[in-house]
């Protein structure tokens, strides 16, 4: 099975299509622009199994520019069977 993650070109949202043996892909809206602080852009989405439980986890990195300097942070969303749990910064 292959899961697909999509980052909006505008950097304000991530959607994940989770593969399922019994049906086609399940759409999961992971991040919407309404949950982001003004000025923060999503810079990358990295799927991997970070904790070794054989579930897809997703690392999302964020960037914000302040006074001509860029600050980067990240959040891991932990795979949990057929869903992904919201992460902590």
FENMOSUL-V370031 format. One record per helix or strand of 2 or more residues. SS is the DSSP state (hx for helix, st for strand). FROM is the first residue (numbers start at 0). TO is the last residue. Records with the same first field share a line. If there is no record, write none. Layout:
SS->FROM-TO + FROM-TO
This chain:
st->3-6 + 13-17 + 25-30 + 40-47 + 56-65 + 68-79 + 82-84
hx->32-34
